[in-house]
Amino acid sequence: MITINGKVLEYVEGYEPYVRNTKEQYYRNPLTGKLYLEKLPGQPVQFHIFEVVVDDDTYEWLKGLYIAQKNGSTVKLQTEKTNGEVECVFTPDEFRLKRVVGEVPYWEGTIVLEEVQTK
């Protein structure tokens, strides 16, 4: 069972969590002004990929959450593979749902959430 902000996503065709390290970053030496590549590996980041099928109401709700994160809001995700609720944000440009027209129109596609690193 997968819930986002307490609402259950009923038709999840695929779910895969994965961990990826952030990219190494450049930093500027304050004395010389030269750029150097950070030699330390990046921090691990947990991603959650969903293949979903949703109705119009759920699509509008998810789209509202995606747009609201531009103001700094996060979503709470809970799955069998997470330890309780985790705070996440939608990965930019990874909210890809397309409309399928048939007897009952619906939306299908992929959503990627990235866990927020809490200290």
C-alpha distances in whole Angstrom, upper triangle without the diagonal:
4,7,10,13,11,10,7,8,8,10,9,12,12,11,13,14,18,21,24,27,29,32,35,37,41,43,46,49,50,54,54,52,50,47,45,42,40,40,37,34,31,28,25,22,19,17,14,14,12,14,13,14,15,18,20,19,16,18,21,18,17,21,22,20,21,24,24,24,27,28,26,23,20,16,14,11,8,6,7,10,11,13,12,12,15,17,17,19,19,21,25,25,21,20,21,20,23,24,24,27,27,27,24,24,20,19,18,18,17,16,17,16,18,18,21,23,24,27
4,7,10,9,8,6,6,8,10,8,11,11,9,12,12,16,19,22,25,26,29,32,34,38,39,43,46,47,51,51,48,47,44,42,39,37,38,35,31,29,26,23,20,16,14,11,12,10,12,11,13,13,16,19,17,14,16,18,15,14,17,18,16,17,21,21,20,23,25,23,20,16,13,11,7,6,5,7,10,10,13,11,10,12,14,13,15,15,18,21,21,18,17,18,18,21,22,23,25,26,27,23,22,19,17,16,16,14,13,13,13,15,15,18,20,21,25
4,6,5,5,4,6,9,11,11,14,14,12,15,14,18,20,23,25,26,30,33,34,37,39,42,45,46,50,51,48,47,44,42,39,37,38,35,32,29,26,23,20,17,15,12,13,12,14,12,14,13,16,18,16,12,14,16,13,12,15,16,13,15,19,18,18,21,22,20,17,14,10,8,6,5,7,10,12,11,13,11,9,11,12,12,14,14,17,20,21,18,17,19,18,21,22,23,26,27,27,24,23,19,18,17,17,16,13,14,12,15,14,17,20,20,24
4,5,5,7,7,11,13,12,16,16,13,15,15,18,20,22,24,25,28,31,32,35,37,40,43,44,47,48,45,45,41,40,38,36,37,34,31,28,25,22,19,16,14,12,13,12,14,13,15,13,15,16,14,11,13,14,11,9,13,13,10,12,15,14,14,18,18,17,13,10,7,6,5,7,9,13,14,12,14,12,9,10,10,9,11,11,15,17,19,16,14,17,16,20,21,23,26,27,28,24,22,19,17,17,16,15,12,12,10,13,13,14,18,18,22
4,6,8,10,14,16,16,19,19,17,19,18,21,22,24,26,26,29,32,33,36,37,40,43,44,48,48,46,45,42,41,39,37,38,35,32,29,26,24,21,18,17,15,17,15,18,16,18,16,17,18,15,12,14,14,11,10,13,12,10,12,15,13,13,17,17,15,12,9,6,5,6,8,12,15,16,14,15,12,9,10,10,10,12,13,17,19,21,19,17,19,19,22,23,25,28,29,30,26,25,21,20,20,20,18,15,15,13,15,14,15,18,18,21
4,6,10,12,15,16,19,19,18,20,19,22,24,26,29,29,32,35,36,39,41,44,46,47,51,52,49,49,45,44,42,40,41,38,35,32,29,26,23,20,19,17,18,16,19,17,18,16,17,18,15,13,15,16,12,12,16,15,13,16,18,17,17,21,20,19,15,13,10,8,8,8,11,14,16,14,15,12,10,12,12,13,15,16,20,22,24,21,19,22,21,24,24,26,28,29,29,25,25,21,20,21,21,20,17,18,16,18,17,18,21,20,24
4,7,9,12,13,17,18,16,19,19,23,25,27,30,30,33,36,37,40,42,45,48,49,53,53,50,50,46,46,43,41,42,39,36,33,30,28,24,21,19,17,17,15,16,14,14,12,13,15,12,9,12,13,10,10,14,14,12,15,17,17,17,21,21,20,17,14,11,10,10,10,12,15,17,16,17,15,12,14,14,15,16,16,20,22,22,20,18,19,18,21,21,23,25,25,25,22,21,18,17,17,18,18,15,17,15,18,18,19,23,23,27
4,6,9,10,14,15,14,17,18,21,24,26,29,30,33,36,38,41,43,46,49,50,54,54,52,51,47,46,43,41,42,39,36,33,30,27,24,21,19,16,16,13,14,12,12,11,13,15,13,10,13,15,12,12,16,16,14,17,20,19,20,23,24,23,19,17,13,12,10,9,10,13,15,15,17,14,13,15,16,16,17,17,20,23,23,20,18,19,18,20,20,21,23,24,24,20,20,17,16,16,17,16,15,16,16,18,18,21,24,24,28
4,6,7,10,12,11,15,16,20,22,25,28,29,32,35,36,40,42,45,48,49,53,53,50,49,46,45,42,40,41,38,35,32,30,27,23,20,17,14,13,10,11,8,9,8,10,13,12,8,11,13,11,10,14,15,14,15,19,19,19,23,24,23,20,17,14,13,11,11,10,13,15,15,18,16,15,16,17,16,17,16,18,21,20,17,15,16,14,17,17,18,20,21,21,18,17,14,13,12,13,13,12,14,14,17,18,21,24,25,29
4,6,9,12,12,16,18,22,25,27,30,31,34,38,39,43,45,48,51,53,56,57,54,53,49,48,45,43,44,41,38,35,32,29,26,23,20,16,15,12,11,9,8,8,10,14,13,10,13,15,14,13,17,18,18,19,22,23,23,26,28,27,24,21,17,16,14,13,12,14,17,18,20,19,18,19,20,19,20,19,21,24,23,20,18,18,16,17,17,17,20,19,19,16,16,13,13,13,14,14,14,17,17,21,21,24,27,28,32
4,6,9,11,15,17,21,24,26,30,31,33,37,39,42,44,48,51,53,56,56,53,52,48,47,44,42,43,41,37,34,32,29,26,22,19,16,14,10,9,6,5,7,10,13,14,11,12,16,15,14,17,19,18,19,22,23,24,27,28,28,25,22,19,18,16,15,14,15,17,19,22,21,20,21,22,20,21,19,21,23,22,18,16,16,13,15,15,15,17,17,17,15,14,11,11,10,11,12,13,16,17,20,22,25,28,30,33
4,6,7,11,13,17,20,23,26,27,30,34,35,39,41,45,48,50,53,53,50,49,45,44,40,39,39,37,33,31,29,26,22,19,16,12,10,7,6,4,6,9,12,15,16,13,13,17,16,14,17,19,18,18,22,23,22,25,27,26,24,21,17,17,14,13,11,13,14,16,19,19,18,18,20,18,18,17,18,21,20,16,15,14,13,15,16,16,19,19,20,18,17,13,12,10,10,10,11,13,14,17,19,22,25,27,31
4,7,10,14,17,20,23,26,28,30,34,36,39,42,45,48,51,54,53,51,49,45,44,40,39,39,37,33,31,30,26,23,20,17,13,11,8,5,6,7,11,14,17,19,16,16,19,19,17,19,22,21,20,24,25,25,28,30,29,27,24,21,20,17,16,14,15,16,18,21,21,21,21,22,20,21,19,19,22,20,17,16,15,13,15,16,15,19,19,20,18,17,14,13,10,10,10,12,14,16,19,21,24,27,29,33
4,7,10,13,17,19,23,24,27,30,33,36,39,42,45,48,51,50,48,46,42,41,37,36,36,34,30,28,26,23,20,17,14,10,8,6,5,7,10,13,17,20,21,17,17,21,20,17,20,22,21,20,24,25,24,27,29,28,25,22,20,19,16,15,12,13,13,16,19,20,19,19,20,18,19,17,17,20,19,15,15,14,14,16,18,18,21,22,24,21,20,17,15,12,10,9,10,12,14,16,18,22,24,27,30
4,7,10,14,16,20,22,24,28,30,34,36,40,43,45,48,48,45,43,40,38,35,33,33,31,27,25,23,19,17,13,11,7,6,5,6,9,12,15,18,21,21,18,18,21,20,17,19,22,19,19,22,23,22,25,27,25,23,20,17,16,13,12,10,10,10,12,16,17,16,16,17,15,16,15,15,18,18,14,15,15,15,18,20,21,24,25,27,24,23,19,17,14,12,10,10,10,11,13,15,19,21,23,26
4,6,10,13,17,19,21,25,27,31,33,37,40,42,45,45,43,41,37,35,31,30,30,27,24,22,20,16,14,11,8,6,5,7,9,12,16,18,22,24,24,21,20,23,22,19,21,23,21,20,23,24,22,25,27,25,23,20,18,17,13,13,11,11,9,11,15,17,16,15,17,15,16,15,15,18,18,14,15,16,17,20,23,23,27,28,30,27,26,22,20,16,14,11,11,10,11,12,13,17,19,22,25
4,7,10,14,16,19,22,24,28,31,34,37,39,42,42,40,38,34,32,29,27,27,24,21,18,16,13,11,7,6,4,6,9,12,15,18,20,24,26,26,22,22,24,23,19,21,23,20,19,23,23,21,24,26,23,22,18,16,15,12,12,10,11,8,9,13,14,14,13,14,13,14,14,13,17,18,15,16,17,19,22,25,26,30,31,33,30,29,25,22,19,16,13,12,9,9,10,10,14,16,18,21
4,7,10,13,16,19,21,25,28,31,34,36,39,39,37,35,31,29,26,24,23,21,17,15,14,10,8,6,5,6,8,11,14,17,21,23,27,29,29,25,24,27,25,22,23,25,22,21,24,25,22,24,26,24,23,19,18,17,15,15,13,14,11,11,14,17,17,14,16,14,15,15,13,17,18,15,17,19,21,24,27,28,32,34,36,33,31,27,24,21,18,15,14,11,11,10,11,14,15,18,20
4,7,10,13,16,18,22,24,28,30,33,36,36,34,32,28,26,22,20,20,17,14,12,10,6,5,5,6,9,11,15,18,21,24,26,30,31,31,27,27,29,27,23,25,26,23,22,25,25,22,24,26,23,22,19,19,18,16,17,16,16,13,13,15,18,17,15,15,14,15,15,14,17,19,16,19,21,23,27,30,31,35,37,39,36,34,31,27,24,21,18,16,12,12,10,10,13,13,16,18
4,6,9,12,15,19,21,25,27,30,33,33,30,28,25,22,19,17,17,15,11,9,8,6,5,7,8,11,13,16,19,22,26,28,31,32,32,29,28,30,28,25,25,27,24,22,25,25,22,23,26,23,23,20,20,20,18,20,19,20,16,16,18,21,20,17,17,15,16,16,13,16,18,16,19,21,24,27,30,32,36,38,40,38,35,32,28,25,22,18,17,13,13,10,11,13,13,17,18
4,6,9,12,15,18,22,24,26,29,29,27,25,21,19,16,13,13,11,7,5,5,4,6,9,11,14,16,20,23,26,29,31,34,35,35,32,30,32,30,27,27,29,26,24,26,26,23,24,26,23,23,21,22,22,21,22,22,23,19,18,20,23,22,18,18,16,17,17,15,17,19,18,21,23,26,30,33,35,39,41,44,41,38,35,31,29,25,21,20,16,15,12,13,14,13,16,17
4,7,9,12,15,19,21,24,27,26,24,22,19,17,13,12,13,11,8,4,5,6,7,10,12,15,17,21,24,26,30,31,34,35,35,31,30,31,30,26,26,27,24,22,24,24,21,21,23,21,22,20,21,22,21,23,23,25,21,20,22,24,23,19,18,16,16,16,14,15,18,17,20,23,26,29,33,35,39,41,44,41,38,35,31,29,25,22,20,16,15,12,13,13,12,15,17
4,6,10,13,16,19,22,25,24,22,19,16,14,10,9,11,10,8,6,8,10,11,14,15,18,20,23,26,29,32,33,36,37,37,34,32,33,32,29,28,30,27,24,26,26,23,23,25,23,24,23,24,25,25,27,27,28,25,24,26,28,26,23,21,19,18,19,15,16,18,19,22,24,28,30,34,36,40,43,45,43,40,37,33,31,27,23,22,18,18,15,16,16,15,19,20
4,7,10,13,16,19,21,21,19,16,13,10,7,6,7,7,6,6,9,11,13,17,18,22,23,27,30,32,36,37,40,40,40,37,35,36,35,32,32,33,30,27,29,29,25,25,27,25,27,25,27,28,28,30,30,31,28,27,28,30,29,25,24,22,21,22,19,20,22,22,26,28,31,34,38,40,44,46,49,47,44,40,37,34,31,27,25,22,21,18,19,19,17,20,20
4,7,10,13,16,18,18,16,14,10,8,6,5,9,9,9,8,11,14,15,19,20,24,25,29,31,34,37,38,41,41,41,38,36,37,36,32,32,32,30,27,28,28,25,24,26,24,26,25,27,29,29,31,32,33,30,29,30,32,30,26,25,23,22,22,19,20,22,23,26,28,32,35,39,41,45,48,50,48,45,41,38,36,32,29,27,23,22,19,20,19,17,20,20
4,7,10,13,15,14,12,10,6,5,4,6,9,11,12,12,15,18,19,22,24,27,29,32,35,37,40,41,44,44,44,41,39,39,38,35,34,35,33,30,30,31,27,26,28,26,28,28,30,32,32,35,35,37,34,32,33,35,33,30,28,26,25,25,22,22,24,26,29,31,35,38,41,44,47,50,53,51,48,44,41,39,35,32,30,27,26,23,23,22,21,23,23
4,7,9,12,12,9,8,6,5,6,7,10,12,14,13,16,19,21,24,26,30,31,35,37,40,43,44,46,46,46,43,41,41,40,37,36,36,34,31,32,32,28,27,28,26,29,29,32,33,34,36,37,39,36,34,35,36,34,31,29,27,26,27,25,24,27,28,31,34,37,40,44,47,50,53,56,53,50,47,43,41,38,35,32,29,28,25,25,23,21,23,22
4,6,9,8,6,6,4,6,9,10,13,15,17,17,20,23,24,28,30,33,35,38,41,43,46,47,49,49,48,46,44,44,43,40,39,39,37,34,34,34,31,29,30,28,31,32,35,36,37,40,41,43,39,37,38,39,38,34,32,31,29,30,28,27,30,31,34,37,40,43,47,50,53,56,59,56,53,50,46,44,41,38,36,32,31,28,28,26,25,26,25
4,6,6,5,6,6,7,11,11,14,16,19,19,21,25,27,31,32,36,38,41,44,46,50,50,53,52,52,49,47,47,46,43,42,42,40,37,38,37,34,32,33,31,34,34,37,39,40,42,43,45,42,40,40,42,40,36,34,33,32,34,31,31,33,35,38,40,44,47,50,53,56,60,62,60,57,53,50,48,44,41,39,36,34,31,31,29,27,28,27
4,6,5,8,9,11,14,14,17,19,22,22,24,27,29,33,34,38,40,43,46,48,51,51,54,53,53,50,48,48,47,44,43,43,40,38,38,37,34,33,33,31,35,35,38,40,41,43,45,47,43,41,41,43,41,37,35,34,33,35,33,32,35,37,39,42,45,48,52,55,58,61,64,61,58,55,51,50,46,43,41,37,36,32,32,30,28,29,27
4,6,8,11,12,16,17,19,21,24,24,27,30,32,36,38,41,43,47,49,52,55,55,57,57,56,54,52,52,50,48,47,46,44,42,42,41,38,36,37,35,38,39,42,43,44,47,48,50,47,44,45,46,45,41,39,38,37,38,36,36,38,40,43,45,49,52,55,58,61,65,67,65,61,58,55,53,50,46,44,41,39,36,36,34,31,32,30
4,5,9,11,14,16,18,21,24,24,27,31,32,36,38,41,43,46,49,51,54,55,57,57,56,54,52,52,51,48,47,47,45,42,42,42,39,37,38,36,39,40,43,44,45,48,49,50,47,45,46,47,46,42,40,39,37,38,36,35,37,39,42,45,48,51,54,57,61,64,67,64,61,58,54,52,49,46,44,40,39,36,36,34,32,34,32
4,7,10,13,15,18,20,23,23,25,29,30,34,35,39,40,44,46,48,51,52,54,53,53,51,49,48,48,45,43,43,41,39,39,39,35,33,34,33,36,37,40,42,43,45,46,48,45,43,44,45,43,40,37,36,35,35,33,32,34,36,39,41,45,48,51,54,57,60,63,61,58,55,51,49,46,43,41,38,37,34,34,32,30,32,31
4,7,10,13,15,18,20,21,24,27,29,32,34,37,38,42,44,47,50,51,53,52,52,50,48,48,47,44,43,43,41,38,38,39,35,34,35,33,37,37,39,41,42,44,45,47,44,42,43,44,43,39,37,35,34,35,32,31,33,35,38,40,44,46,50,53,56,59,62,60,56,53,49,48,44,41,39,36,35,32,33,31,30,32,31
4,7,9,12,15,17,17,20,24,25,29,30,33,35,38,41,43,46,47,50,49,49,47,44,45,44,41,40,40,38,35,35,36,32,31,32,31,34,33,36,38,38,41,42,43,40,38,39,41,39,36,34,32,31,31,28,27,29,31,34,36,40,43,46,49,52,56,58,56,53,50,46,44,41,37,36,32,32,29,30,28,27,29,28
4,6,9,12,14,15,18,21,23,27,28,32,33,37,39,42,45,46,49,49,49,46,44,45,44,41,40,40,38,35,36,36,33,31,33,31,34,33,36,37,37,39,40,41,38,36,37,39,38,34,33,31,30,31,28,27,30,31,34,36,40,43,46,49,52,55,58,56,53,49,46,44,40,37,35,32,31,28,28,27,25,27,27
4,6,9,11,12,15,18,20,24,25,29,30,34,36,39,42,43,46,46,47,44,42,42,41,38,37,38,36,33,34,34,31,30,32,30,32,31,33,34,34,36,37,38,35,33,34,37,35,32,30,28,28,28,25,25,27,28,32,33,37,40,43,46,50,52,55,53,50,47,43,41,37,34,32,28,28,25,25,25,23,25,25
4,6,8,9,12,15,18,21,23,27,29,32,35,38,41,42,45,46,45,42,41,41,40,37,37,37,34,32,33,33,30,29,31,28,30,29,31,32,32,34,34,36,32,31,31,34,33,29,28,26,26,27,24,25,27,28,31,33,37,40,43,46,49,52,55,52,49,46,42,40,36,33,31,27,26,23,23,22,20,22,22
4,6,9,12,15,18,22,24,27,29,33,36,39,42,44,47,47,47,44,42,43,42,39,38,39,36,34,36,36,32,32,33,31,32,31,33,33,33,34,35,35,32,31,31,34,33,30,29,28,28,29,26,27,29,29,33,35,38,41,45,47,51,53,56,53,51,47,43,41,37,34,32,28,28,24,24,24,21,23,23
4,6,9,12,15,19,21,25,27,31,34,37,40,41,45,45,45,42,40,41,40,36,37,37,34,32,34,34,30,30,32,29,30,28,30,30,30,31,32,32,29,27,28,30,30,26,26,25,25,27,24,25,28,28,31,33,37,40,43,46,49,52,54,52,49,45,42,39,36,32,30,26,25,22,21,21,18,20,19
4,7,9,12,15,18,21,23,27,30,33,37,38,41,42,42,39,37,39,37,34,34,35,32,30,32,32,28,28,30,27,28,26,28,28,27,28,28,29,25,24,25,28,27,24,24,22,23,24,21,23,25,25,28,30,33,37,40,42,46,48,51,48,46,42,38,36,32,29,27,23,22,19,19,19,16,19,18
4,6,9,13,15,19,21,25,28,30,34,35,38,39,39,35,34,35,33,30,30,31,28,26,28,28,24,25,26,23,25,23,24,24,24,26,26,27,23,22,23,25,24,21,20,19,19,20,18,19,22,22,25,27,30,34,37,39,43,46,48,45,43,39,35,33,30,26,24,20,19,15,15,15,13,16,16
4,6,10,13,17,19,23,26,29,32,33,36,37,37,33,32,33,31,28,29,29,26,24,26,26,22,23,25,21,22,20,21,21,21,22,23,24,20,19,19,22,21,17,17,16,17,18,17,19,22,21,24,26,29,33,36,38,42,44,47,44,41,38,34,32,28,25,22,19,17,13,12,12,10,12,13
4,7,10,13,16,20,23,26,29,31,34,35,34,31,30,31,30,26,27,28,25,23,26,25,22,23,25,22,22,19,20,19,18,19,19,20,17,15,17,19,19,15,15,14,16,17,15,18,21,19,22,24,27,31,34,36,40,42,44,41,39,35,32,29,26,22,20,16,14,11,10,11,9,12,14
4,6,10,13,17,20,22,26,27,30,31,31,27,26,28,26,22,23,24,21,19,22,22,18,20,22,19,19,16,16,16,15,17,17,18,15,14,15,17,16,13,12,11,12,13,12,15,17,16,18,21,24,27,30,33,36,38,40,38,35,31,28,26,23,19,16,13,11,7,7,8,8,11,13
4,7,10,13,17,19,23,24,27,29,28,24,24,26,24,20,22,23,19,18,21,21,18,20,22,19,18,15,14,14,12,13,13,15,11,10,12,14,13,10,11,9,11,12,11,15,17,15,17,19,22,25,28,30,34,36,38,35,33,29,26,23,20,17,14,11,9,6,6,8,9,12,15
4,7,10,13,16,20,21,24,25,25,22,21,23,21,17,19,20,17,16,19,19,17,19,21,18,17,14,13,13,11,13,13,14,12,11,14,15,14,11,11,9,10,10,9,12,14,11,13,16,18,22,25,26,30,32,34,31,29,25,22,20,16,13,10,7,6,5,6,10,11,15,18
4,7,10,12,16,17,21,23,22,19,18,20,19,15,17,19,16,15,19,19,17,19,22,19,18,14,13,12,9,11,10,12,10,10,13,14,13,11,12,9,10,10,10,13,14,11,12,14,16,19,22,24,27,29,31,28,26,22,19,17,14,10,8,6,5,6,8,12,14,17,20
4,7,10,13,15,19,21,21,17,16,19,18,15,16,19,16,15,19,20,18,20,23,21,20,16,15,15,12,13,12,14,12,13,17,17,16,14,15,12,12,10,10,13,13,9,10,11,13,16,19,20,24,26,28,25,23,19,16,13,11,7,6,5,7,9,11,15,17,20,24
4,6,10,12,15,17,18,14,14,17,16,13,15,17,16,15,18,20,18,21,23,22,20,17,15,15,12,13,11,13,13,14,18,18,16,15,16,13,13,11,12,15,14,10,10,10,11,14,16,18,21,23,24,22,20,16,13,10,8,6,5,6,8,12,14,17,20,23,26
4,7,10,14,16,17,14,13,17,17,13,15,18,17,16,20,21,21,23,26,25,23,20,18,18,15,16,14,16,16,17,21,21,20,19,19,17,17,14,14,16,15,11,10,10,9,12,14,14,18,19,21,19,17,13,11,7,6,5,7,9,12,15,17,21,24,26,30
4,6,10,13,14,11,10,14,14,11,13,16,16,15,18,20,20,23,25,24,22,20,17,17,15,15,14,16,17,18,22,21,20,19,20,17,17,14,16,18,16,13,11,10,8,11,12,12,16,17,19,16,14,10,8,6,6,6,8,11,13,17,19,22,25,27,31
4,7,10,12,9,9,13,13,12,14,17,17,17,20,21,22,24,27,26,24,22,19,20,17,18,17,19,20,22,25,24,22,22,22,20,20,17,19,20,18,15,13,11,9,10,10,10,13,14,15,12,11,7,6,4,7,9,11,14,16,20,22,25,28,30,34
4,7,8,6,6,10,10,10,12,14,15,15,18,19,20,23,25,25,22,21,18,18,17,18,18,20,22,22,25,24,22,22,22,20,19,17,19,20,19,16,13,12,9,10,10,10,13,14,15,11,9,6,5,6,9,11,12,15,17,20,22,25,28,30,34
4,6,5,6,9,10,11,12,14,16,16,18,20,22,24,26,26,24,22,20,21,20,21,21,23,25,25,28,26,24,25,24,22,22,19,22,22,21,19,15,14,11,11,9,10,11,12,13,9,7,5,6,9,12,14,15,18,20,23,25,27,31,33,36
4,6,5,6,9,10,10,12,14,15,16,18,20,22,24,25,22,22,20,21,21,22,23,26,27,27,30,28,26,26,25,23,21,19,22,22,20,19,15,14,11,11,9,11,11,13,14,10,8,6,7,11,13,16,16,19,20,24,26,28,32,33,37
4,5,5,6,9,10,11,13,14,15,17,19,21,22,23,20,20,18,19,19,21,22,25,26,26,28,26,23,24,23,21,20,19,22,22,21,20,16,16,13,14,13,14,15,17,17,13,11,10,10,13,15,17,16,20,20,23,25,26,30,31,35
4,5,5,6,8,10,11,12,14,15,17,20,21,21,18,17,15,16,15,17,18,21,23,22,25,23,20,21,20,18,17,16,19,19,19,17,13,14,11,13,13,14,16,18,18,14,12,10,9,11,13,14,13,16,17,20,21,23,27,28,32
4,5,5,6,8,10,10,12,14,16,18,20,20,18,17,15,17,17,19,19,23,24,23,26,24,22,21,20,18,16,14,17,17,16,14,11,11,8,10,10,12,14,17,18,14,12,9,7,9,11,12,11,15,16,19,21,23,27,28,32
4,6,5,6,9,10,10,12,14,16,18,19,17,17,15,17,18,20,22,25,26,25,28,26,23,22,21,19,17,15,18,17,17,16,12,13,11,12,12,15,16,19,20,16,14,12,10,13,14,15,14,17,17,20,22,23,27,28,32
4,5,5,6,9,10,11,13,15,16,17,14,14,12,14,15,17,19,23,24,23,25,22,19,19,17,16,15,13,17,17,17,16,13,14,13,15,15,18,19,21,22,19,16,14,12,14,15,15,13,16,15,19,20,21,25,26,29
4,5,5,6,9,10,11,14,15,16,13,12,10,12,13,15,17,20,21,20,23,21,18,17,15,13,12,10,13,14,14,12,9,11,10,13,14,17,19,22,23,19,17,14,11,12,12,12,10,12,12,15,17,18,22,23,27
4,5,5,6,8,10,12,14,15,13,13,12,15,16,19,20,24,24,23,26,24,21,20,17,15,12,10,13,13,12,12,8,10,10,12,13,17,19,22,23,20,17,14,12,13,13,13,11,13,13,16,18,19,23,25,28
4,5,5,6,9,11,12,13,11,12,11,14,16,19,21,25,25,24,26,24,20,19,17,15,13,11,15,14,15,15,11,14,13,16,17,20,22,24,26,22,20,17,15,17,16,16,14,15,15,17,19,19,23,24,27
4,5,5,6,9,10,11,8,8,7,11,12,16,18,22,22,20,22,20,17,16,13,11,9,9,12,13,14,13,11,14,14,17,18,21,24,26,28,24,21,18,16,17,16,15,12,13,12,14,15,15,19,20,24
4,6,6,8,10,11,9,9,9,13,14,17,19,23,22,21,23,22,18,16,14,11,8,6,9,9,10,10,8,11,12,15,17,20,23,26,28,24,21,18,15,16,15,13,10,11,10,12,14,15,18,20,24
4,6,6,8,10,9,11,12,15,17,21,23,26,26,24,26,25,21,19,16,14,11,9,12,11,11,13,10,13,14,17,18,22,24,27,29,26,23,20,17,18,17,16,14,14,14,15,17,17,20,22,25
4,5,6,7,6,8,10,13,16,19,22,26,26,23,25,23,19,18,14,13,10,10,13,13,14,15,13,16,17,20,22,25,27,30,31,28,25,23,20,21,20,19,16,16,14,15,16,16,19,20,23
4,5,5,4,6,8,12,14,18,21,24,24,21,23,21,18,15,12,10,7,8,10,10,13,13,12,16,17,21,23,26,29,32,33,30,27,24,21,21,20,18,14,14,12,12,13,12,15,17,20
4,5,7,9,12,16,18,22,24,28,27,25,26,25,21,19,15,13,10,10,11,10,13,14,14,17,19,22,24,27,30,33,35,32,29,26,23,23,21,20,16,16,14,14,16,14,17,19,22
4,6,9,12,16,19,22,25,29,28,25,27,25,21,19,15,14,11,13,15,14,16,18,17,20,22,25,26,30,32,35,37,34,31,28,25,26,24,23,19,19,17,16,17,15,18,18,21
4,7,10,13,16,20,23,26,25,22,23,22,18,16,12,11,9,11,13,13,16,17,17,21,22,25,28,31,34,36,38,35,32,29,26,26,24,22,18,17,15,14,14,12,14,15,17
4,7,10,13,17,20,24,23,20,21,19,15,13,10,9,8,10,13,14,17,17,16,20,21,24,26,29,32,34,36,32,30,27,24,24,23,21,17,16,13,13,13,11,14,14,17
4,7,10,13,16,20,19,16,17,16,12,10,6,6,5,8,11,13,16,15,15,18,20,23,25,28,31,33,35,31,29,25,23,22,21,18,15,13,10,10,9,8,12,12,16
4,6,10,13,17,17,14,15,13,10,8,6,5,6,8,12,14,16,15,14,17,18,22,23,26,29,31,32,28,26,23,20,20,19,17,13,12,9,10,9,10,13,14,17
4,7,10,14,14,11,12,10,6,6,5,6,9,11,14,17,19,17,16,20,20,24,25,28,30,32,33,29,28,24,22,21,20,18,14,13,10,11,9,10,13,13,17
4,7,10,11,8,10,8,5,5,6,7,10,11,14,17,19,16,15,18,19,22,24,26,29,30,31,28,26,23,20,19,18,16,12,12,9,10,9,11,14,15,18
4,7,8,6,8,6,5,7,9,10,13,15,17,20,22,19,18,21,21,24,26,27,30,31,32,28,27,24,22,21,20,17,15,14,12,13,11,14,16,16,20
4,5,5,8,8,8,9,12,12,15,16,18,21,23,19,19,21,21,24,26,27,30,30,31,28,27,23,21,20,19,17,15,14,12,14,13,16,18,19,22
4,6,8,8,10,12,15,16,19,19,21,25,26,22,22,23,24,27,28,29,32,32,33,30,29,26,24,22,21,19,17,17,15,16,15,18,20,20,23
4,7,9,10,11,14,14,17,18,19,23,24,21,21,23,24,27,29,30,33,34,35,32,31,27,25,23,21,18,17,15,14,14,13,16,17,18,21
4,6,7,7,11,12,15,17,18,22,23,20,21,23,24,27,30,31,34,35,36,33,32,28,26,24,22,19,17,15,13,13,10,13,14,15,18
4,7,8,11,13,17,19,21,24,26,24,24,26,27,31,33,34,37,38,39,36,35,31,29,27,26,23,20,18,16,15,12,14,14,14,16
4,7,10,13,16,19,21,24,26,24,23,26,27,30,32,33,36,37,38,34,33,30,28,26,25,23,20,18,16,15,13,14,15,14,17
4,7,9,13,15,18,21,24,21,21,24,24,28,29,31,34,35,36,32,31,28,26,25,23,21,18,16,13,13,10,12,13,13,16
4,6,10,13,15,18,21,19,19,22,23,27,29,31,34,36,37,33,31,28,25,24,22,19,16,14,11,10,7,8,10,10,13
4,7,10,13,16,19,17,17,20,22,26,28,30,33,35,36,33,31,27,25,24,22,19,15,13,9,8,6,6,8,9,12
4,7,9,12,15,13,13,17,19,22,25,27,31,33,34,31,29,25,22,21,19,16,12,10,6,5,4,5,9,10,14
4,6,9,12,11,11,15,17,20,23,26,29,31,33,30,27,24,21,20,17,14,11,9,6,5,7,7,10,13,16
4,6,8,7,7,11,13,17,20,22,26,28,30,27,24,21,17,16,14,11,8,6,5,6,9,10,14,16,20
4,6,5,7,11,14,17,20,23,27,29,32,29,26,22,19,17,14,11,8,6,6,6,9,11,14,17,20
4,5,7,10,14,17,20,23,26,29,32,29,26,23,19,18,15,12,10,9,9,10,13,14,16,19,23
4,6,7,11,13,17,20,23,26,29,27,23,20,17,16,13,11,9,9,11,12,16,17,20,23,26
4,6,9,12,16,18,22,25,27,25,22,19,15,13,10,7,6,6,8,10,14,16,19,22,25
4,6,10,13,16,19,22,25,22,19,15,12,11,8,6,5,7,9,12,15,17,20,23,27
4,7,10,13,16,19,22,20,16,13,10,8,5,5,6,9,12,15,18,21,24,27,30
4,7,10,13,16,18,16,13,10,6,5,4,6,8,11,14,17,21,23,26,29,33
4,7,10,13,16,14,11,8,5,6,6,9,11,15,18,21,24,27,30,33,36
4,6,10,13,11,7,6,4,7,9,12,14,18,21,24,27,29,33,35,39
4,7,10,9,6,5,6,7,10,14,16,20,23,27,29,32,35,38,42
4,7,7,5,7,9,11,14,18,20,24,26,30,33,35,39,41,45
4,5,5,8,11,13,16,20,22,26,29,32,35,37,41,43,47
4,6,9,13,15,19,22,24,28,30,34,37,39,43,45,48
4,6,10,13,16,20,22,25,27,31,33,36,39,41,45
4,7,10,14,17,19,23,25,29,31,33,37,39,43
4,7,10,14,15,19,21,25,27,30,33,35,39
4,7,10,12,16,18,22,24,27,30,32,36
4,7,10,13,16,20,23,25,29,31,35
4,7,10,14,17,20,23,26,29,32
4,7,10,13,17,19,23,25,29
4,7,10,13,16,19,22,25
4,7,10,13,16,19,22
4,7,9,13,15,19
4,6,9,12,16
4,6,9,12
4,6,10
4,7
4
